[in-house]
Amino acid sequence: MPTRSQQMRGKAEFKPPKTKLEQAQDAQPNSFLGKIMSTITAACRDLMQNAPHDNKTNKGVVLAELFMWKWIEGYAAAKYKQVKKDAKEQGILNLPDDEDDALIPGSHIIGESRHFVATANVTEPVKRFSGEELAQWFWRNHQIPVIVTKEQIEKAKIKTKSQVKVAIVERT
């Protein structure tokens, strides 16, 4: 298999990693993931056959499917959080509670069984810009008033693209 640098230099075609959807679709039918996907697919297909339909367009079906997947996503995230917390409390997942015992950057096995391995990939701590720290430094080292530095920091900020959150609600 070519290295990443060889791929980037054009000696081999770069293939991005598979998405979760592609991985799920490629799952072996007898694997646990394959069984999960076939069960979810069958249940969702049944739900969508009974979804509210509009008379002349497919808007109702499309919005119903979006609504269904958004609720499944939210339920799955909440359930994952709850089961992860329970697994941690039971000692199945070995995750530290506080920063004093925090995992060092790198990849760690935090739990395993006969059929599954739980890993944690820990990154280096992110450094964030602090306007307050900069303003204090300028005051200590150059006697530039804190308020002047803060005003310049505000003037230097540029607008970014707004975030859009879509919500689909079932009418009752």
Secondary structure, 3 states (H helix, E strand, C coil): CCCHHHHHCCCCCCCCCCCHHHHHHCCCCCCHHHHHHHHHHHHHHHHHHCCCCCCCCCHHHHHHHHHHHHHHHHHHHHHHHHHHHHHHHCCCCCCCCCHHHCCCCEEEEEEECCCCEEEEEECCCCCCCCHHHHHHHHHHHHCCCHHHHHHHHHHHCCCCCCCCCCCCCCCC
